Amino acid sequence: MQTLYVLLKAVRTNAKRSIKIALKIFVCALLTPTLVFTLASCGTLQNIHVDHTVKSNSGENICAKAYRLAQKNQQFIENNVNNVSTSDLESSAKEWETVAQQCPGRLSESIVYSAKAKWEILSKESGNNKSKIAEEIAGTSDEENAYASTENQENPESSITHQLERNAYIQFTKTVKHYNNFQWTHHPLASAAAAEDQLAFILQTLAAKKVPGLPLEYSDMASTNAQTFMNTSGKGDDLRKKIYEIPSDALESGKAQDKASGKDLPIAAIAYMDCARTELTAFNQIIVIEENKTKSASKNNRNETSYEYSAVQAHKDFKDAVIKLITSRLLRAYALGYPADTNLVLK
């Protein structure tokens, strides 16, 4: 009899546990529109996010608060298209950047909306204010900003987004070099490397044809990004092809039909957007950081046991660099003529 009682008690305990799990899954499904977001809100490690349990002073989860504020600002902007100020757009961009940094599973939409807000700021301001806006958005020095503002007087948006691209490239390269004792999940990084490699090939081809506004420097940066992604990824296949097909009629006209929009657009604009889409998809996967044992065996004299060189800080800095890199690809695409429509990017 005692044995039967114990068994019944165990069955009842298991039943309660199963009900709790089922309720949790059900609530997550109601709160999140896709599987990726469901997994993220239920605590699965997504998008190289490390600490998503931190609470704000009000007790609200930082991710939840950031996402709520970003959505509120976004709704205001969409409902007041003709009365949106630069300040409103700046707030929106910053809120979405916080979401990108704090919210697992929200990386794609947050980067896309942040980039759109930044592009609207660049498009909204007069030519005389472009350099100041570039400095605020890109965090450039006066010397760098002078370079950006004089590079292309006819298309200041293009020169500013080029400066953003250079800044993102520098930050990404420095970050990976700084944390060379770590590596990240192979496949997402290999996919990003392939995207950068394809972009590099297309830009190199256009530079060889002396297409205005597309110097070889752009191709070199993308090629280096591709190699950097591969250097910091774990073991696995290299997805880069090095050579990619470009239809001869597209090269002749400089334009091709974009599948997402159905429009004939500049090849470079499509190439940057395709790169951004691939990277957004790649980093919506689970990213895990681990110690690179080969390089750790030959550590230098730095105090690499400090927080500055910890896996947590490396994870955060790497994610910040990736966010800047993808944002720069979106802004370059817009500057080169791709429609600044978030629906086309998130398709």
C-alpha positions, -999 to +999 in steps of 0.1 A: +000+000+000+028+024+009+045+016-025+012+024-043+010+057-024+046+067-034+039+058-070+007+079-070+025+108-054+052+106-081+027+105-109+009+135-095+042+155-092+052+146-128+017+156-140+020+190-123+055+195-139+042+186-173+013+210-170+037+238-159+059+232-190+029+231-213+016+264-199+050+280-203+052+269-240+017+281-246+024+315-231+056+319-251+037+309-283+011+336-276+036+363-269+060+357-298+051+355-335+077+331-347+096+301-336+129+320-332+112+346-310+095+319-290+127+301-282+144+334-274+117+346-249+118+312-232+154+316-224+172+299-253+206+314-261+202+333-294+221+359-313+253+359-293+234+373-264+248+366-230+228+381-201+192+385-209+179+381-173+190+415-160+162+435-146+157+473-147+150+494-116+113+489-121+118+451-121+110+448-158+133+427-179+157+450-198+149+433-231+111+436-226+114+473-216+137+481-246+114+463-270+083+480-256+098+515-259+112+507-294+078+495-306+061+526-291+085+549-309+082+530-341+044+532-340+046+570-334+069+574-364+047+553-387+016+572-376+032+607-379+052+603-411+050+640-420+057+653-385+086+632-374+116+652-361+152+643-362+151+638-324+123+613-328+143+593-353+174+594-332+155+581-302+140+553-324+175+543-337+189+542-302+160+522-288+163+496-316+201+494-310+194+485-274+169+458-285+196+444-308+221+442-279+197+430-252+171+408-269+177+373-281+159+365-313+152+402-321+184+409-339+170+411-375+141+435-369+160+457-345+189+462-369+166+469-398+145+494-380+175+511-365+191+514-399+159+528-414+157+555-387+194+564-394+187+566-431+157+589-426+179+612-405+205+613-433+178+619-459+160+645-438+188+669-430+200+696-454+234+693-471+250+718-447+242+696-418+253+663-433+288+663-417+274+669-382+248+641-387+275+618-399+296+625-369+267+618-345+256+586-362+290+572-370+310+586-340+337+599-364+364+624-355+366+658-372+394+646-394+375+615-405+343+635-409+361+660-432+371+630-454+336+618-455+321+652-463+345+659-492+346+625-507+314+629-527+298+663-527+271+653-552+259+625-531+266+633-494+245+603-482+268+580-501+300+595-486+285+594-451+275+557-455+309+549-468+324+565-437+300+543-416+312+513-436+349+521-429+341+526-392+323+493-390+351+475-408+377+490-384+357+481-353+350+445-365+387+439-374+400+454-341+374+434-320+383+401-335+420+408-332+416+418-295+398+386-287+419+362-308+418+336-280+382+330-287+362+316-316+325+314-324+301+289-339+313+280-374+282+279-397+267+313-390+302+329-394+309+309-425+277+321-440+285+357-432+320+352-447+305+339-479+282+369-481+311+393-477+331+373-502+304+376-528+300+413-521+338+417-525+338+400-559+309+421-573+325+453-560+359+443-574+343+437-608+325+471-607+357+488-597+375+472-626+348+487-649+355+520-632+319+525-621+317+560-605+317+560-567+328+524-562+366+524-557+385+492-551+387+500-514+351+488-509+360+454-523+391+452-501+372+459-470+345+432-478+372+407-486+390+413-453+357+410-435+352+376-451+386+364-440+381+378-405+348+359-401+366+327-412+396+333-389+373+336-358+349+307-366+352+272-353+362+242-375+341+236-406+337+241-443+347+273-460+316+284-480+334+311-500+335+305-538+358+334-546+342+338-581+305+344-587+284+348-618+273+382-628+250+383-659+267+401-688+237+423-696+236+434-659+273+444-661+266+462-694+237+483-680+249+484-644+215+472-632+197+440-625+163+429-614+159+427-577+138+396-567+124+411-535+112+444-550+108+433-586+126+465-597+156+471-618+182+485-594+220+492-594+240+460-591+260+474-561+228+483-542+214+447-547+248+432-537+249+452-504+213+443-496+219+406-504+249+407-481+229+423-453+200+398-456+224+368-455+241+382-424+208+389-407+198+353-413+231+340-402+231+358-368+196+348-360+210+314-353+224+302-320+260+315-316+283+300-290+317+313-280+345+290-269+382+293-262+405+289-291+429+264-276+455+267-303+459+304-297+454+302-260+485+280-257+506+310-268+492+338-248+512+370-245+519+390-213+485+406-212+463+398-182+438+378-202+421+364-171+407+399-165+371+409-174+385+428-204+395+396-220+366+374-206+343+354-228+313+375-216+329+407-227+342+392-259+307+380-267+293+415-261+319+433-281+317+408-310+279+413-311+283+451-311+307+449-340+284+426-360+255+450-354+275+479-368+287+459-397+252+447-409+238+482-403+265+496-426+255+472-453+219+483-452+228+520-452+251+515-482+224+497-501+200+526-495+226+552-505+232+533-537+195+532-546+179+503-529+143+512-516+144+520-479+115+497-471+118+475-440+093+450-454+116+443-483+145+436-460+125+414-436+108+395-463 
